[in-house]
């Protein structure tokens, strides 16, 4: 890991909130492409998924989702359950930020894509007792659209349309469909 990237990770813990935000954004930008330092931070990020600090949990989930494309050893296949758990975090903003990034895991390869799709399908169908489930459903549909836009897999679009059609309330069906316009 180069010294600049290392400083970003250090600055996540800075007292200055603007420095933290800048570091966060720079790391997120870096994870949009493949990086050679994923495994240098991987284990630490896995630990952060259960940290008492919700900011650490949120950052770890978002970073790991982005780092999935830089995971040739396919660690994500084993670590995904811990990452998915943060999408159900008691702190709703943490859960939501995590859920909004989870689609990126699907960019890592066919196995990872199927894993993400299966989790989204299951939760969309069975998560109606969750608090704010319509927002959660919207985030998942939006994530499917982002994944579709990146890899252009018609199967993803079919899944999204099937899930949207399964929504009984026309108001929410229309809202979910808006993510695909």
Secondary structure, DSSP 8 states (H G I E B T S, - for coil): --HHHHHHHHHTT-S-HHHHHHHHHHHHHHTTS--S-HHHHHHHHHHHTT-S-HHHHHHHHHHHHHHGGG-TT-THHHHHHHHHHHTT-SSHHHHHHHHHHGGGGGGG-HHHHHHHHHHHHHHHHH-TTSTTHHHHHHHHHHHHHHHHHHH--HHHHHHHHHHHHH---HHHHHHHHHTT-
